[in-house]
């Protein structure tokens, strides 16, 4: 009898808790929201996040504050959100590393596909293959020939294991079937600084980080990884035009929430995201960075989930072939 009463009491408490969550979600948001970015401030993903967060804040009527939780290729920040209270007040903006970390890290503290609720895709940022300003090669074919002939000394910089530049660098080496000397840094800034100074030879990074440097002539650019040329870099050929179609790739970004976040909150976040991606200021700033906002069809939970599943499958063999694990 006592056990029956205890179980009944627990059930009642659970019902009250669930009811309170649903009620809170109905009035959501009632306070500030934290958007976790799992990389350093000032980097490409941080730039995207701050533009989107500012616009979403206006639509939601509450401020979205960006918090940078870098480290371990983005898994520390993702793990932080996965273990957060599922009330819609802690969300995550992550890039393609959300998919690749599932293979790069063989002992993740969370289940990538099942630890989150999906909000929607934000943008798909092209990459650029660039090199130090004084690199002798004048086109991508020449750069590949130089890299193959000097594979033991050619250095490829990246912003750390799991960063977009690391993934693109692995894809570059896989595409030319030549291992090169990988130089990881603690963030995009230091990597770019050394490329500008000529301390490293090659880098493959997002247009959000390289466009201004390319336009300023401080680094040498060889190709963009998008299917078509970019209006902001119209003289830069695509990797397909340059003879390396295997390098066609984009660094997509998505917004997530902890598993169990009420549907009412997810729906409001998704609606605010769609409005933000139509914001003229966001579109203009994205264009300056060489990218475009996701469409309404892509800025949905279903589209983001499908993208994550397909990208985990795509990158798994690339990472396993490279044999570069983070743990």
C-alpha positions in Angstrom: 0.0 0.0 0.0 2.8 2.4 0.9 4.6 1.6 -2.3 1.4 2.2 -4.3 0.9 5.6 -2.6 4.6 6.5 -3.2 4.3 5.7 -7.0 1.0 7.6 -7.2 2.8 10.6 -5.6 5.7 10.4 -8.0 3.3 10.2 -10.9 1.5 13.2 -9.7 4.7 15.2 -9.3 5.8 14.2 -12.8 2.5 15.4 -14.2 2.7 18.7 -12.3 6.3 19.2 -13.6 5.2 18.4 -17.2 2.3 20.7 -16.9 4.5 23.5 -15.6 6.9 23.0 -18.6 4.1 23.2 -21.1 2.7 26.2 -19.4 6.1 27.9 -19.4 6.6 27.1 -23.1 3.2 28.7 -23.9 4.6 32.0 -22.7 8.1 31.4 -24.1 10.3 33.3 -24.1 10.0 35.2 -20.8 13.7 36.0 -20.3 17.1 36.1 -22.0 18.2 33.1 -24.2 21.8 31.9 -24.4 23.0 30.8 -27.8 26.2 28.7 -27.3 28.8 28.9 -30.1 31.3 26.1 -29.6 34.2 28.1 -31.1 36.2 31.2 -30.2 34.8 34.7 -30.5 35.6 36.5 -33.8 35.7 33.3 -35.9 33.5 32.6 -38.9 30.8 30.6 -37.0 30.7 33.3 -34.3 30.1 35.9 -37.0 27.2 34.0 -38.4 25.8 33.4 -34.9 25.9 37.0 -33.8 24.1 38.2 -37.0 21.3 35.7 -36.6 21.0 36.1 -32.8 20.6 39.8 -33.1 17.7 39.5 -35.6 16.0 36.6 -33.8 16.0 38.6 -30.6 13.9 41.3 -32.2 11.3 38.8 -33.3 11.2 36.9 -30.0 11.0 40.0 -27.9 13.9 38.7 -25.7 17.6 39.1 -26.1 19.7 36.2 -27.4 23.2 36.4 -25.9 26.0 34.6 -27.7 28.3 32.6 -25.4 31.5 31.2 -26.8 32.3 27.8 -25.3 35.3 26.6 -27.4 37.4 23.5 -27.1 37.7 19.9 -28.3 36.6 20.7 -31.8 33.2 22.1 -30.8 32.2 19.2 -28.6 32.5 21.0 -25.3 30.0 23.6 -26.3 27.7 21.0 -27.9 28.0 18.9 -24.8 27.1 21.9 -22.6 23.9 22.4 -24.5 23.1 18.6 -24.6 23.1 18.5 -20.8 21.3 21.8 -20.3 17.7 22.1 -19.0 15.4 21.5 -22.0 13.4 24.7 -21.6 14.4 26.7 -24.7 16.7 29.1 -22.9 19.9 27.4 -23.9 20.4 26.7 -27.7 23.3 25.9 -29.9 24.6 27.2 -33.2 27.1 24.7 -34.7 28.5 24.1 -38.1 29.4 20.9 -40.1 31.5 19.8 -37.1 28.3 18.6 -35.5 28.4 15.8 -38.0 32.1 15.1 -38.2 32.6 15.0 -34.5 30.5 11.8 -34.4 33.5 10.1 -36.1 36.4 12.3 -35.0 35.6 11.7 -31.3 35.1 8.0 -30.6 34.0 8.6 -27.0 31.6 11.5 -27.1 29.7 12.4 -23.9 26.5 12.7 -26.0 24.7 10.9 -28.8 24.9 13.3 -31.7 21.7 12.3 -33.4 19.6 11.8 -30.3 20.8 14.4 -27.8 19.2 17.4 -29.4 16.0 18.9 -30.8 16.4 20.4 -34.3 15.5 24.0 -35.1 16.7 24.6 -38.6 19.6 25.3 -41.1 21.0 28.8 -41.1 23.5 29.0 -44.0 25.9 27.0 -46.1 29.3 28.8 -46.2 31.7 28.0 -49.1 35.3 27.3 -48.4 38.3 28.8 -50.2 41.6 27.2 -50.9 44.2 29.9 -50.1 48.0 30.1 -49.6 50.6 32.5 -48.4 51.0 35.6 -50.6 54.3 34.6 -52.0 53.3 31.1 -53.1 54.8 30.6 -56.6 51.9 28.5 -58.0 49.5 30.6 -60.0 46.5 28.3 -60.2 45.1 25.3 -58.3 46.7 22.8 -60.7 50.1 24.3 -59.9 49.4 24.4 -56.2 48.6 20.6 -56.2 51.7 19.8 -58.2 53.8 21.8 -55.7 52.2 20.1 -52.8 52.8 16.7 -54.2 56.4 17.4 -55.0 57.1 18.8 -51.5 54.7 16.8 -49.4 57.1 16.4 -46.5 57.5 20.1 -46.0 54.3 21.8 -47.3 52.3 22.9 -44.3 48.5 23.1 -44.1 47.1 25.3 -41.3 43.8 24.8 -39.5 42.0 26.2 -36.5 42.1 23.0 -34.5 40.8 19.4 -34.6 37.2 19.5 -35.8 37.3 23.1 -37.1 36.0 23.7 -40.6 39.5 24.4 -41.8 40.7 21.1 -40.4 37.9 19.2 -42.2 38.6 21.0 -45.5 42.3 20.4 -45.2 41.6 16.7 -44.8 39.4 16.7 -47.8 42.1 18.5 -49.8 44.7 15.9 -48.9 42.2 13.1 -49.6 41.3 14.7 -53.0 45.0 15.0 -54.1 45.8 11.6 -52.5 48.8 13.2 -50.8 49.4 13.5 -47.0 50.8 16.9 -46.1 52.1 18.4 -42.8 49.1 19.5 -40.8 49.6 22.5 -38.4 46.7 22.9 -35.9 46.1 26.2 -34.1 43.9 27.2 -31.2 41.4 29.2 -33.4 41.0 30.7 -36.8 42.8 34.0 -35.9 46.2 32.5 -35.0 46.1 30.3 -38.1 45.3 33.2 -40.4 48.0 35.3 -38.7 50.7 32.8 -39.5 49.4 32.4 -43.1 49.6 36.1 -43.5 53.1 36.1 -42.1 54.2 33.2 -44.4 54.9 30.8 -41.5 52.5 28.2 -43.1 51.8 27.5 -46.7 48.2 26.6 -47.3 44.8 26.9 -45.6 41.3 26.0 -46.6 38.8 28.1 -44.7 35.3 29.6 -44.8 34.7 32.7 -47.0 33.5 34.4 -43.8 37.2 34.4 -42.7 39.0 34.7 -46.0 37.1 37.1 -48.3 38.5 40.3 -46.9 42.0 39.0 -47.0 41.6 37.8 -50.6 40.1 41.1 -51.7 43.0 42.9 -49.9 45.6 40.8 -51.7 47.2 39.7 -48.4 46.8 36.0 -49.3 46.7 34.1 -52.6 43.4 32.4 -53.5 43.0 29.5 -55.8 39.4 28.3 -55.8 36.1 28.4 -54.0 34.3 25.1 -53.0 30.8 26.2 -54.1 29.1 24.9 -57.3 29.1 28.4 -58.7 31.3 31.4 -58.5 30.6 34.0 -55.8 29.6 37.5 -56.8 31.8 38.8 -54.0 34.8 36.9 -55.5 33.8 36.7 -59.1 37.3 36.2 -60.4 37.9 33.1 -58.2 37.2 29.8 -60.1 35.2 27.0 -58.5 37.0 23.8 -57.6 35.3 22.1 -60.5 36.5 24.7 -62.9 40.0 24.5 -61.4 40.1 20.7 -61.9 39.4 19.4 -58.4 35.6 18.7 -58.2 36.0 16.4 -55.2 36.6 19.5 -53.1 33.1 20.8 -53.6 31.8 21.3 -50.0 30.0 23.8 -47.9 30.2 24.5 -44.2 26.6 24.4 -43.2 25.3 25.8 -39.9 22.3 24.8 -37.8 20.5 25.7 -34.6 19.8 23.0 -32.0 18.2 22.8 -28.5 18.5 20.1 -25.8 16.5 16.9 -26.3 13.1 17.3 -24.7 12.7 21.1 -25.3 8.9 21.7 -25.7 7.6 21.8 -29.2 6.1 25.2 -28.5 9.5 26.6 -27.9 11.1 24.9 -30.9 8.3 26.3 -33.1 8.9 29.8 -31.9 12.6 29.5 -32.4 12.1 28.1 -35.9 9.7 30.9 -36.7 12.1 33.6 -35.4 15.0 31.9 -37.4 12.9 32.1 -40.6 12.2 35.8 -40.0 15.9 36.5 -39.3 17.0 34.8 -42.5 14.8 37.2 -44.4 16.2 40.2 -42.6 17.8 42.5 -45.2 20.7 43.3 -42.9 21.5 39.6 -42.4 21.2 38.9 -46.1 23.5 41.8 -46.9 26.1 40.9 -44.3 26.0 37.3 -45.4 26.5 38.4 -49.0 29.6 40.4 -48.0 30.9 37.2 -46.4 30.3 35.1 -49.5 27.2 33.2 -48.4 23.4 33.3 -48.4 20.7 32.6 -45.8 19.0 29.2 -45.9 15.5 29.0 -47.5 12.3 28.5 -45.6 12.4 24.9 -46.7 15.8 24.4 -45.1 15.2 26.4 -42.0 13.2 23.6 -40.5 13.7 20.9 -37.9 13.2 18.1 -40.5 15.7 19.6 -43.0 18.4 20.1 -40.3 17.9 16.5 -39.1 18.2 15.1 -42.6 21.3 17.2 -43.3 23.0 16.0 -40.1 22.3 12.3 -40.9 23.5 12.6 -44.4 26.7 14.5 -43.5 27.6 12.0 -40.8 27.5 9.3 -43.4 29.5 11.4 -45.9 32.4 12.3 -43.7 32.8 9.0 -41.8 34.8 7.3 -44.6 36.9 10.5 -45.2 37.9 10.8 -41.5 38.6 7.0 -41.2 40.7 7.0 -44.3 42.8 10.0 -42.9 43.1 8.2 -39.6 43.0 11.5 -37.8 41.0 11.1 -34.6 40.7 13.6 -31.8 40.8 11.0 -28.9 
